[in-house]
C-alpha cells in the first residue's frame, strides 16, 4: 500500500475502498503510517469529505483495530459511548437514560 497514493486520490476527490481504509487503520495503529501522513489524509478528508460507504468502512476498521468486547447472553445491542476529552459533553447526560429505556 502506498499511503501517499491514497492521500493523493482522496485529495483529488476519489473514494477509498474498504480494504484500503482497513490497511490505513492498521498502518496507523502499528506505526507504519506516519503522523504527517495521518495529518495529510485528515486534511484531504476535510476538503473532500467521505462517502457513506467510506464512513461505514472507516468506522468498522477503527472498531476492529482494538479489542472488541463480547457479552454472551445479552440479546440486545450494547452501547459504548466514547468521550472526545473536550469540555462540555452534552451527549452523555441524555444518552444514559435513553439507553436505559431500551
C-alpha positions as CSV (number, residue, x, y, z in Angstrom):
1,X,0.0,0.0,0.0
2,X,1.3,3.4,-0.9
3,X,-0.1,5.8,1.6
4,X,0.9,8.8,-0.5
5,X,-1.2,7.5,-3.4
6,X,-4.3,7.0,-1.2
7,X,-3.8,10.6,0.2
8,X,-3.5,11.9,-3.3
9,X,-6.6,10.1,-4.5
10,X,-8.7,11.4,-1.6
11,X,-7.3,14.9,-2.1
12,X,-8.3,14.8,-5.8
13,X,-11.9,13.7,-4.9
14,X,-11.6,9.9,-5.2
15,X,-13.1,7.3,-3.0
16,X,-11.1,4.8,-0.9
17,X,-12.1,1.2,-0.7
18,X,-13.0,-0.6,2.5
19,X,-9.7,-2.7,2.1
20,X,-7.7,0.5,1.7
21,X,-9.2,2.1,4.7
22,X,-8.6,-1.1,6.7
23,X,-4.9,-1.0,5.7
24,X,-4.7,2.7,6.6
25,X,-6.1,2.0,10.1
26,X,-3.8,-1.0,10.5
27,X,-0.8,1.2,9.5
28,X,-1.9,4.0,11.9
29,X,-2.2,1.6,14.8
30,X,1.1,-0.3,14.1
31,X,3.0,3.0,13.4
32,X,3.9,2.4,9.7
33,X,1.7,5.3,8.7
34,X,3.4,8.5,10.0
35,X,1.8,11.3,11.9
36,X,2.4,13.6,8.8
37,X,0.6,11.1,6.6
38,X,-2.4,11.0,9.0
39,X,-2.5,14.8,9.0
40,X,-2.4,15.0,5.2
41,X,-5.2,12.4,5.0
42,X,-7.3,14.2,7.6
43,X,-6.9,17.4,5.6
44,X,-7.9,15.7,2.3
45,X,-10.9,14.2,4.0
46,X,-11.8,17.6,5.5
47,X,-11.6,19.2,2.0
48,X,-13.3,16.4,0.0
49,X,-15.5,14.6,2.6
50,X,-16.2,10.9,2.7
51,X,-19.0,8.9,1.1
52,X,-21.4,6.9,3.3
53,X,-19.5,3.7,2.3
54,X,-16.2,5.2,3.3
55,X,-17.6,6.3,6.7
56,X,-19.0,2.9,7.3
57,X,-15.8,1.2,6.3
58,X,-13.6,3.6,8.4
59,X,-15.8,3.1,11.5
60,X,-15.6,-0.7,11.0
61,X,-11.9,-0.7,10.6
62,X,-11.5,1.5,13.7
63,X,-13.7,-0.9,15.7
64,X,-11.6,-3.9,14.6
65,X,-8.3,-2.1,15.4
66,X,-8.7,-2.7,19.1
67,X,-10.2,-5.3,21.4
68,X,-13.9,-5.9,20.8
69,X,-15.7,-6.9,24.0
70,X,-18.4,-9.6,23.8
71,X,-21.3,-10.1,26.2
72,X,-22.7,-13.6,25.6
73,X,-26.2,-14.0,26.7
74,X,-27.2,-10.4,26.1
75,X,-29.8,-10.4,23.4
76,X,-29.9,-6.7,22.7
77,X,-27.5,-4.1,21.4
78,X,-24.7,-3.0,23.7
79,X,-23.7,0.7,23.6
80,X,-20.3,2.2,24.1
81,X,-20.0,6.0,24.1
82,X,-16.5,7.5,23.9
83,X,-15.6,10.9,25.1
84,X,-13.5,13.2,22.9
85,X,-12.0,14.6,26.0
86,X,-13.4,18.0,25.4
87,X,-15.1,20.2,28.0
88,X,-18.9,20.5,27.8
89,X,-20.0,17.0,26.9
90,X,-23.8,17.4,26.4
91,X,-24.4,13.9,25.0
92,X,-23.8,11.6,28.0
93,X,-26.4,13.4,30.1
94,X,-29.1,12.4,27.6
95,X,-27.6,9.1,26.3
96,X,-27.7,7.2,29.6
97,X,-31.4,7.5,30.2
98,X,-32.2,6.8,26.6
99,X,-30.1,3.6,26.7
100,X,-31.6,2.6,30.0
101,X,-35.1,2.8,28.5
102,X,-34.3,0.0,26.0
